[in-house]
Amino acid sequence: MDAARNTSINRLVIGPWTFDVALRRLSCGKDRVTLRPKTAALLEILAQVAPQPVSRDDLLTSVWPDVYVGDESLTRAVAELRRAFGQSGRGSGPIQTVQKTGYRLALSAIAGTPQTQSTTRLDNDHSLNVIEARLTCDEARMIREKSGEWAANRALELCVEAAKMVPDFALIQAEYALSAADCRLYAPEGFDDLQHAVAAADRAIELRPDLATGHMARGALCDAAGDMAGACRNFSQAILLDPKDPECHLLLARALYAGGDMARAARVAKVAAALKPHDYRPHYLAAGARAANGDIAGSIRAAQQGLARLARYDLQDPAELRAQNIKSSMLARAGRRSDAIEALEQYEKDGGRVTYYNVATLGWLGEVSAGFERLEQAIDGGFRNIRWARRDPALASLRRDRRFEKLLGAFGA
């Protein structure tokens, strides 16, 4: 590796941290640490190629070019760097050990300041446009979470409105990308302009590299496109930036579930449930993932926990369509057959739109013919998460029937 460093860069943004190269100072909020010269040089070298790893030999040659030192000098510098980042172990922070290779900086390092000038001005500007744009953006997220026939499209429309008010608002760009990912998988009209959505997510990251939501949006788009590796990479970046974001953990669990990694999906869903104690959705994922791994008792327990959380919701509220719809599937997974049938019949009697949850309910109950009927209606109504349908244990009884692949193929799956 070339030992020379780019001395024209005065500042690096590394996730939520800022590194002042000249002062050798690493800061995050009010926390500031001044690094020793060799430790600062180590950080600069790792940042040059982040998130790619650098071998121990290259690091020794680059950081100590004119003197021979042993591995202990590098080990000591790495330990100091980890302490500066507030890191508690080898794999729990930005400075990671790559087995049999060396070390890497897990976060991308961007030259500049934590926010562009325009973004800094927006975050501190309480003009009516900014306030209105933020409220519109928050409304879009609430709509996505509560669901309904119009949810994904309406959330996308709101994000477009907000972007017109304040174009360079990172959170709005990220929410637009998240809504586009939902439209891609669930909306009747779909969403084919993924390139535009990816550009919005990338713009959010460019404006605010320290904001987890931009990386989360990028991960959701990768998941919608069937790119499991890209989804996990971007969700991991988001979690590094904000380890307590429940939505990011939920979306990661959903991606792992669709990709067939049920053991990890169950574990991540458990974290999401702990981070957002009133949310029933993580327990729905955990119930399915545990069933797929043969843990029937754990699956039933997760469904019961989800039902306990659902009991706190006003299921008569027309805004709570997802909660109304998912109840029957939770009851079926909990082994309450008659209650599940009654809940499903009531939901459909009240005019509830057929979604994948209707299919899952009938699948858990072994009602194959009715399940196929609802699956056709769900796909016709916009459901396109075909990877999920092929993995979900709720549909095991349907997949044993040769009509299953024929039906998916008929809809261009």
ZILINWO-V264152 format. One record per pair of residues at least 24 apart in sequence whose C-alpha atoms are under 7 Angstrom apart, sorted by the first residue. I is the first residue (numbers start at 1). J is the second residue. Records with the same first field share a line. If there is no record, write none. Layout:
BEGIN
I=J  J
END
This chain:
BEGIN
1=58  62
3=62
9=111
11=111  112  113
12=109  110  111  112  113
13=109  110  111  112  113  114
14=107  108  109  110
15=107  209  210  241
16=210  241
18=114
33=84
38=63
39=77  81
46=104  105
47=105  109
50=104  105  106  107  108  109
51=104  105  106  107  108
52=104
53=98  102  103  104
54=102  103  104
55=101  102  103
56=101  102
93=240
107=237
114=208  210
115=207  208
116=207
119=168  169  207
129=165
130=166
133=162  165  166
136=162
137=162  172  175
146=319  320  321  322
147=321  322
148=321  322
149=353
152=179  182  183  187
153=183  187
155=179
156=180
170=204  207  208
171=204  213
173=200  201  203  204
174=200  201  204  213  214  217
177=201  217
178=217  220
181=220  221  224
184=224
185=224  383  384  385
186=382  383  384
187=382  383
188=381  382
189=382
190=382
210=241
212=238  241  242
213=238
216=248
220=251
223=255
228=259
244=275
246=272  275  276
250=282
257=289
258=387  388  391
260=391
262=289  292  293
263=289  293
265=289
266=290
278=309
279=309
280=306  309  310
284=330
288=392  393  394
291=393
292=393
300=333  334
303=330  333  334
304=334
325=357
326=357
328=361
329=357  360  361
332=361  364  365
333=364
337=365
354=378
360=394  395
363=394  395  397  398
364=394
366=397
368=397  398
386=413
END
